[in-house]
């Protein structure tokens, strides 16, 4: 995190309209925003230089090319096991939620989530990393 930014957020969302709304919300709060519209784009962001990695990821589950479960599993096992991940999904599948929680998500939000809930989840996920 830079001094002027509360953090770098990777938003992984295949709905372009929702992605734009989330980006605008976070930019207005001072966050640096990285975007991915599918699981492969997310993995590209997550395998870059350490200085380019996000501080937190907001991850949809129902993604094209690589779903959110696959992305989260990759993050936990190959990239950065401590990366805070907030799930933002329309899925109400309790088995899937249990699987994702076992992979260590920082938050689990159901669409449509309010701006306040999203911002609170990000702030809470980043809190242990602030100095």
N, C-alpha and C positions, 0 to 999 in steps of 0.2 A: 504494500500500500504506500502511496506517496503521501507527503504531508498535506497536499491540497485535496486529496480524494479520500472518501471513506472506504474505498476499496474497488477492486476490479471484479465485475460480475459477468460470467458467461451465461447468457440466456440461450437455452436449447429448446426451440419451439417451432413446430412446422406450420402453424397458422400465422401467415405473414402479418395479418392485421393485429393479432394479439402480440406478436413479437414487437411491432412498432409501438404499441401502447406501453408495453413493459419497458422498452428502451427509453421512451420519452419520460416515463415516471422516474426511472432510475437516474437518468441524466439530470433531471431537475433537482434530484437530491444530491448531486455531486459525484455519483458513481461513474467510473469508467466502464463502458459496456462493450462486451464482445458478443457476437451473435452467431448462432448456427441454426439452420432450418432442418437439419437431419442428423442422424447419429454419426455419419462419417465426418461431416463438418465439425461436429463436436470433438471427435477424436483428433482431428488435425489441430484444433486449438489446444488440446490437452497434451499434445506431444511436442510442443514447441519449446523454445528456450525457457529456462526456469524463470527468467525475468518477465516473460510474457504470459505466464500461467495466471489464471484467475484466482482470486481470493475466495470466491464462492461460486457455485453453479446452481442455476435454477433450471431444472430438468423436467421436460415433459416425458411421459412414458411411451405414448403412442406415436413414435417417430418413424419416418421412412428410412430405408437402407439399414440402419441399426437401431433397434428400439432402446428405450431408456434403461431397461434392465441390463442390457448388454453393455451400454455405455458406463453405467454405474459399476458393474462388475469389473470392467476394464480399469476404471479409475482406482478402485479399491485394490486391485491385484497387480497393476502394472505401472500406474502413473504416480499417484499421490494418495496414499491411503487416508491421509488426514484432511483432504479437501472437503470443506463443508458443502453438502449437496442438499438442496431443497427440491422436493418433488412437487410439481404443479401439474395435476392431471385431472381429466374428466372421468377417469376410470373409478368405479366404485367396487372393484374386485378386492375383497378382503384378503384372499390368498396372495394376490400380487402385492398388496400393501405390506403384508407380513414378510414376504420375501425381500422387499426393498428395505424395510426397517432392519432386517438381519444384516443387510449390507451397510448399515450405519448411516442412514440419512439424518440430517440435522433438523429437517422439518418435512411435513407432508401436508400439502394444501390441495383442496379439491376446487376445480373450476366450477363456477366463476369465483375466484377469491378476490376480496376487496384489496384496494391499494394499501390500506392500513395493515392488513394481515401479511401481505407480501413484504412490505417494508419492515415490519416487525420481525418476520422470520429471517430476513437477510441480516438485519442488525443483530439479532440474537446469535445467528450462526457465526458472525464475525467477531462478536464480543470477546471470546477467549483469545483471539489473535491480535487484538489491539494492545498497544503498550502505552 
